[in-house]
């Protein structure tokens, strides 16, 4: 009897998770998320560290963001964004081989923009296999329910650019004093260049490494495809 109750509980829990997650993704196709788990937990962590980390975000639509920004992040983070189904399998295999060869060193990732959007919108940044599995699950959902244009729009609005600073509009205003719709090629490339570690690097104070990365990104921007407005 107890065993049957446990099985029933597990079944209903799984059904509830899948049902609620699909509903959440469908709703987020049309409704902009006010706050994400990552934003909320970052703020809570700040409190426990003895500092208040607010949330500086100003949501803007796809059409209100300069194409320069989309080209820059695709060039920097995921050149095959418009061609893959959410996963760049060649990049994943290459990262796996690199990590096997360079054990003990910083691991190389192969997250696509779709995978990053799934993580930043629905999950937190814990590093474990459960989160990676959930990230893959949500990536499949948003690829099939949202489509590329909505994915990169959400990505642009939830990506972190510094402590408590989220989204391209807030970052553009903070670093350059202008709207995201008016970002120049270099400004867009600067924002994209710091994304791997926005707590270490700043678009306002680019290091020699960031300047080299900016030049590399700008050299690729014209060759990548982005969704049409």
N, C-alpha and C positions, 0 to 999 in steps of 0.2 A: 504493500500500500504506500509506504513512504517512498519507495523507488519510483512508483508511478507519479506521485506528486512532484518529485524532483524533476523527472523527465518532462512533465507538463509545464512546470515552472520554466525550465530551460527553453522549451519550445515557444512559450508565450514571450519570453524575454527576447529571443532571437527574432520572432515575428514583429515584436514592438520596435526593435532596433531598425530592422530593414524598412518597415513601414514608415517610421518617423523620419529616417534619414532620406528616403526618397521624397517624402512630402517637403522636407526642409530644402532639398535641392530644387524641386519644382518651384517652390515659393520664391527662392532666391534668384530664380531666372528673371522674375519680374520685380521683386522687392529688394532694394538695396539693404544689406545688413548694417544695422546701426552700430553694432559692436561684435567683435569676434572673440572666440575663446582665447586666442593668443593675446589680443589687446587687454582683455580683462585680467588674465593671469599675470601678464607682465606688470600691470598696475598693482596687483596684490603682492607680487614678489617685491616690488619697490617699497611697499609699506613695511614688510618684514625686514627689509634691509635698512630701514630708518629714513627712507626718502619717499616723497610722494611723486609718482610718475603719472601724469595726466595722459589724456588721449587727445592729441591734436590731429584731427582729420576733417577734411572738407570734401565730401563726395562730389564728383563731377562725372558727367556722362561721357561716353566714348567720343561724341562729337565735340566736346569741350576740351579735349586733350590733343596737343600737337601730334601729328603723325611722326614727328621727329622722335618723340619719346617712345612710341611703339616700335619704331625701327631700331632704336638704340637698345631697348631691352631684349628684343628678339635677336639682334646681332650679338649681344653680350651673353645672353642666357640660354637661347634655344633657337638656333638658326633654322631648324626643321619644324618649327612650331606649326606652320600651316599644312605640313605634309604628314605628320604622324597622328596616331590615334590617342595621344596622351602620353605615350612612352617611346623614348628613343632607344630602341633595343641595342643598336650598335654602340651608343654611348654608354649604356649600362654594362655591356660586356667589356668595353674598353676600361671602364672604371674598376670593374671587378678584377681584371687582369693586373691593372696598376696597383691596386690595394694588396693583391696577393704577393706581388714582387716587392713592394715597399712596406712590408709589415712593420708596425711600430711607428710609422710616420703618419702625418695627417692624411686622413682618408679623402680620396677624390670622389665627389658625388656625380650623379648624372640626372638630377631632377630637371624635368621640363617645366615650362611655365604652367602647364596644366597641373602638374604634380604640386608645384609650389602654391598655386591658387587653392587647390583642394586642402592642403595642409594649413595655409594661412587663414582660410575662411571657416573651416569646420573642426580643426584639431589644434593641438598645442605642439610645441617643438621638442617634446621628449624624444630621446633617441632610443628606440627599442623596436623589436620586430612587430609588436602589436600595432604601434603607430604607423609603421611602414605599410602593413597590410591594410589598415584603414585608409591610409593615404591613397593606395592603389585603388581601393574600392570607390572612394569619392571621386578619384580622377576619372574612372570609367563612367560614373554617373554624370559628371558635369560635361564630359566630352559628348555624351549622347543626348543630354537634356538641354544644356546651355548652348553649345556651339562655340566656335573660336572667338567670335566677336565679343560675346558676353564674358567668356573666360578671361580675355586680356583686359576687358574693362574692369572686372572685379579685381584682377591682379593689380592693376594700376592704382586702385583705391585702397587696398588693404596691405600692400607691401610696406615693410618697415624701412624708414630712412634715418632713423636715429632714435634716441630714447624718448618714447612717447609720441614720435612723429610718424604718421601713417598716411600713405597715399601721395600721389604725384602732385595734387593741388597744394596740399599743406607743405610739402617739401619745396615746391617751386616758389611759393610765397616766402617761406622761411629762408631759403638760401639765396634766391635771386630777386625777391621782391616783385614778382610778376605772376600772372596766371599761367597755368599749365598749357593753355591754348597758345601761348606766345613763346614757348621754349625754343631756343635756337638749337642747332645741331650739336654744338659743343656742350651747351647746358644739359641737353638730354643725355648726351654721352657721359657727362660727369655724374649725373644721377644714376645711370645704369652701371657705371664703373665701380661704385661703392657698395652695390647691393650684396656682394658676397659677405661683407662685414661692415654694416653701417655704423656699428658702435666704435669701430677702430678708425674708419676713414670718413672724411667729410668732403662733399663737393665744393665747399667754400675754401678748403685748405688742401688742395690736391698734392699728394706726395709725388716724387719723380715716378714711382711705380704707377700711381693712378693716372698721371699724365700720359705715360706710355700706353696704358690700357685704354684711355680715352682715344688716343690716336688709332689704336687697333680697332676699336668699336666704330669710329667714324669711317674707317676704311671699308667696313663691311655693311654699313647701313643701307647703301643703295642696292645691295645684292640680295637683300632678304625680303620676303613677302609678308604683308600684314593684312588683316581683315579690311574690307572696304567699309567706308562710312555709310 
